[in-house]
Amino acid sequence: MNPDSYTTMDEVRGGVDALDRQLVALLGQRFAHMRAAARIKPDRSAVRDEARKRQVIDQARNEAERTGAPADIIADLWEQLVEASIAYELAEYDRTRS
């Protein structure tokens, strides 16, 4: 896939659809890591770690800047992703200990 060589919207849409499939698969792997974290953490209060949250978002912003992606948009997306991950991990923590 090389968007610079696309000449039709079908190519653009096909490229986006292929990337979306990859992103969903990667997000599935990320949430599997959240399940592992929920299993490993000793208590519920360890799920929310604001320092780690900031680190993850900053790393995403830095990687976006390094690759020329829109850093502010990526940071906003990662804020949402990390909050969703925390909510998921909390639910998994509760589910596995009830």
C-alpha positions as CSV (number, residue, x, y, z in Angstrom):
1,M,0.0,0.0,0.0
2,N,1.4,3.3,-1.1
3,P,-1.2,6.1,-0.8
4,D,1.1,8.4,-2.9
5,S,0.5,6.1,-5.8
6,Y,-3.3,5.9,-5.5
7,T,-5.3,7.3,-8.4
8,T,-8.8,6.2,-7.3
9,M,-11.0,6.4,-4.3
10,D,-11.4,2.6,-4.4
11,E,-7.7,2.3,-3.8
12,V,-7.9,4.8,-0.9
13,R,-10.9,3.0,0.6
14,G,-9.2,-0.4,0.1
15,G,-6.1,0.8,1.8
16,V,-8.1,2.3,4.7
17,D,-10.1,-0.9,5.1
18,A,-6.9,-3.0,5.2
19,L,-5.3,-0.8,7.8
20,D,-8.5,-0.9,9.9
21,R,-8.4,-4.7,9.9
22,Q,-4.7,-4.5,11.1
23,L,-5.6,-1.9,13.7
24,V,-8.4,-4.0,15.1
25,A,-6.1,-7.0,15.4
26,L,-3.5,-4.9,17.1
27,L,-6.0,-3.4,19.5
28,G,-7.2,-6.9,20.3
29,Q,-3.7,-7.8,21.3
30,R,-3.4,-4.7,23.4
31,F,-6.6,-5.6,25.3
32,A,-5.2,-9.1,25.8
33,H,-2.3,-7.4,27.6
34,M,-4.9,-5.5,29.7
35,R,-6.4,-8.8,30.7
36,A,-2.9,-10.0,31.7
37,A,-2.4,-6.9,33.8
38,A,-5.8,-7.3,35.5
39,R,-4.8,-10.9,36.4
40,I,-1.3,-9.9,37.6
41,K,-2.0,-6.7,39.6
42,P,-2.3,-7.4,43.3
43,D,-5.1,-5.0,44.0
44,R,-7.7,-2.9,42.2
45,S,-6.1,0.4,43.1
46,A,-3.0,-0.6,41.1
47,V,-5.1,-0.5,37.8
48,R,-5.1,3.3,37.5
49,D,-1.5,4.6,37.2
50,E,-1.5,8.2,36.2
51,A,2.3,8.3,35.7
52,R,2.2,5.3,33.4
53,K,-0.8,6.8,31.6
54,R,1.2,10.0,30.9
55,Q,4.2,8.0,29.8
56,V,2.1,6.0,27.3
57,I,0.5,9.1,25.8
58,D,3.8,10.9,25.6
59,Q,5.4,8.0,23.9
60,A,2.6,7.9,21.3
61,R,3.0,11.7,20.8
62,N,6.7,11.4,20.4
63,E,6.4,8.5,17.9
64,A,3.8,10.5,15.9
65,E,6.2,13.5,15.8
66,R,9.0,11.2,14.7
67,T,7.0,9.7,11.9
68,G,5.3,12.9,10.7
69,A,1.8,11.9,11.9
70,P,-0.5,14.5,13.5
71,A,0.9,14.4,17.1
72,D,-2.1,16.2,18.7
73,I,-4.6,13.9,17.1
74,I,-2.5,10.9,18.1
75,A,-2.2,12.1,21.7
76,D,-6.0,12.6,21.9
77,L,-6.7,9.2,20.5
78,W,-4.2,7.6,23.0
79,E,-5.9,9.5,25.8
80,Q,-9.2,7.8,24.8
81,L,-7.5,4.5,24.3
82,V,-5.8,4.5,27.6
83,E,-9.0,5.5,29.4
84,A,-10.8,2.7,27.6
85,S,-8.0,0.3,28.5
86,I,-8.3,1.3,32.2
87,A,-12.0,0.8,32.2
88,Y,-11.6,-2.6,30.5
89,E,-8.9,-3.7,33.0
90,L,-11.0,-2.6,35.9
91,A,-13.9,-4.7,34.6
92,E,-11.6,-7.7,34.0
93,Y,-10.1,-7.3,37.5
94,D,-13.6,-7.3,39.0
95,R,-14.8,-10.2,36.8
96,T,-11.9,-12.5,37.7
97,R,-12.2,-11.8,41.4
98,S,-15.9,-12.1,41.9
